[in-house]
Amino acid sequence: MPHDKAKLAILRLSDILIPGGLDDAQPAHILCQHGLNRLMATPTEWHYNIDRNV
């Protein structure tokens, strides 16, 4: 469509605060979105597919 727009945001982390009780030597579990309908938690194998656009 000729009126569609998109913006790209690139972020750089300088510090990460880790709550007490977590082992900073272990990988962090990060929730990621792939495409429009799939959520994944890295570094695990867990994923969830959304059946419809919300």
JOPE-V724095 format. One record per pair of residues at least 24 apart in sequence whose ideal C-beta (glycine too) atoms are under 10 Angstrom apart, sorted by the first residue. I is the first residue (numbers start at 1). J is the second residue. D is the distance in Angstrom with one decimal. If there is no record, write none. Layout:
BEGIN
i j d
I J D
I J D
END
This chain:
BEGIN
none
END
